[in-house]
Amino acid sequence: MENDNKKGGAMSELIRPVSNGKVEPKKNSADNTPTSSLGKDAFLQLLVTQMKYQDPLNPNTDTQFVAQLATFSQLEQLQNLGQTSTNTQAFSLVGKDVVVKTTNSSGDTIYKQGKVDYVNISGGKVQLSINGNNYSMDDLSQVIDSYFLILQDIPNIREKINLEFDRDEPKDITFQVNMGKGDYVADNVAIVIKGKVIEEKHIKVEGNKITISKEALAEFEPGIYNATIVFNDPLYTTVADKIAINIKGTPSEPKEPEEPKEP
């Protein structure tokens, strides 16, 4: 009889339902294994089970049950506090740029970035609305400062630029900048050297390339000058410490002082 039961069990393992022409895999009991976290419902069930199966010859005292009930009450308060903290954190994200981690229909992990429009709380679950879609608070991956995003788009000069101009063999000088992108792109610049604004006719802008004419540079005596660049993006981004111009060559002859006019 025992062998028959074993055979029957073995046969039941061999017989599986078929779906779409494929044999469905055996369900693993490990898939239903509870997590290691102990919620208040599980704690209450343990307490009830303990009361139900306690030793009648050595029952727990009222003091022990009161202590366990107090522990249960503390657990419930901590869980409620944790939920309140999660809700508060979600509310603070409204209007901020965030990145959420989710999966597509193929099961691939993808990241979505956008601004949180509003927070939806239903059935104890917190969802963030981003670009018209709701994402679980658990999917939150990053919170990005809005000013940081602006810094990525505004015009800039990442590295120090050292230029040379020879007064004895004058040539236009050209250098590269980042004119910005998106809502913060610039299409023109103003240049200030030693407090003097270079006339617009001496500046040429072609994409990210800027050229200063030799006529404008010839007005400066030999020396090293820092050039300040002001972009015409919406923020009028100003870069004052990235461009140095070394002007070499013969200095201009000093002008003779004018003789005082007779009264």
ChimeraX attribute file (.defattr): number of C-alpha atoms within 10 A of each C-alpha:
attribute: neighborCount
match mode: 1-to-1
recipient: residues
	/A:1	6
	/A:2	7
	/A:3	8
	/A:4	9
	/A:5	10
	/A:6	11
	/A:7	12
	/A:8	12
	/A:9	11
	/A:10	11
	/A:11	11
	/A:12	10
	/A:13	10
	/A:14	10
	/A:15	10
	/A:16	13
	/A:17	11
	/A:18	10
	/A:19	8
	/A:20	6
	/A:21	7
	/A:22	9
	/A:23	11
	/A:24	11
	/A:25	9
	/A:26	11
	/A:27	8
	/A:28	8
	/A:29	7
	/A:30	7
	/A:31	7
	/A:32	8
	/A:33	8
	/A:34	8
	/A:35	6
	/A:36	6
	/A:37	7
	/A:38	10
	/A:39	12
	/A:40	17
	/A:41	11
	/A:42	11
	/A:43	17
	/A:44	14
	/A:45	11
	/A:46	12
	/A:47	15
	/A:48	12
	/A:49	11
	/A:50	13
	/A:51	13
	/A:52	10
	/A:53	9
	/A:54	12
	/A:55	10
	/A:56	8
	/A:57	6
	/A:58	7
	/A:59	11
	/A:60	13
	/A:61	8
	/A:62	9
	/A:63	9
	/A:64	11
	/A:65	14
	/A:66	11
	/A:67	11
	/A:68	15
	/A:69	15
	/A:70	12
	/A:71	13
	/A:72	18
	/A:73	13
	/A:74	13
	/A:75	16
	/A:76	16
	/A:77	13
	/A:78	13
	/A:79	14
	/A:80	12
	/A:81	12
	/A:82	12
	/A:83	15
	/A:84	12
	/A:85	12
	/A:86	16
	/A:87	19
	/A:88	11
	/A:89	12
	/A:90	20
	/A:91	16
	/A:92	12
	/A:93	17
	/A:94	17
	/A:95	14
	/A:96	14
	/A:97	18
	/A:98	21
	/A:99	18
	/A:100	20
	/A:101	16
	/A:102	17
	/A:103	12
	/A:104	9
	/A:105	6
	/A:106	6
	/A:107	8
	/A:108	8
	/A:109	10
	/A:110	10
	/A:111	14
	/A:112	15
	/A:113	16
	/A:114	16
	/A:115	19
	/A:116	23
	/A:117	17
	/A:118	16
	/A:119	20
	/A:120	16
	/A:121	12
	/A:122	7
	/A:123	5
	/A:124	8
	/A:125	13
	/A:126	19
	/A:127	21
	/A:128	27
	/A:129	18
	/A:130	22
	/A:131	12
	/A:132	10
	/A:133	10
	/A:134	16
	/A:135	19
	/A:136	17
	/A:137	19
	/A:138	14
	/A:139	15
	/A:140	18
	/A:141	14
	/A:142	13
	/A:143	15
	/A:144	14
	/A:145	11
	/A:146	13
	/A:147	8
	/A:148	9
	/A:149	11
	/A:150	15
	/A:151	12
	/A:152	12
	/A:153	16
	/A:154	22
	/A:155	26
	/A:156	18
	/A:157	16
	/A:158	9
	/A:159	10
	/A:160	10
	/A:161	14
	/A:162	13
	/A:163	15
	/A:164	13
	/A:165	21
	/A:166	17
	/A:167	21
	/A:168	11
	/A:169	9
	/A:170	15
	/A:171	16
	/A:172	15
	/A:173	15
	/A:174	14
	/A:175	13
	/A:176	14
	/A:177	16
	/A:178	16
	/A:179	24
	/A:180	21
	/A:181	14
	/A:182	9
	/A:183	11
	/A:184	20
	/A:185	18
	/A:186	23
	/A:187	13
	/A:188	18
	/A:189	20
	/A:190	16
	/A:191	21
	/A:192	15
	/A:193	17
	/A:194	11
	/A:195	10
	/A:196	9
	/A:197	13
	/A:198	16
	/A:199	12
	/A:200	12
	/A:201	9
	/A:202	15
	/A:203	18
	/A:204	15
	/A:205	15
	/A:206	10
	/A:207	13
	/A:208	15
	/A:209	13
	/A:210	17
	/A:211	15
	/A:212	21
	/A:213	18
	/A:214	17
	/A:215	13
	/A:216	15
	/A:217	21
	/A:218	18
	/A:219	10
	/A:220	17
	/A:221	15
	/A:222	18
	/A:223	12
	/A:224	17
	/A:225	16
	/A:226	17
	/A:227	20
	/A:228	21
	/A:229	22
	/A:230	19
	/A:231	24
	/A:232	18
	/A:233	20
	/A:234	11
	/A:235	13
	/A:236	16
	/A:237	19
	/A:238	17
	/A:239	16
	/A:240	16
	/A:241	14
	/A:242	16
	/A:243	18
	/A:244	18
	/A:245	19
	/A:246	14
	/A:247	20
	/A:248	18
	/A:249	14
	/A:250	11
	/A:251	14
	/A:252	12
	/A:253	6
	/A:254	6
	/A:255	6
	/A:256	6
	/A:257	6
	/A:258	6
	/A:259	6
	/A:260	6
	/A:261	5
	/A:262	4
	/A:263	3
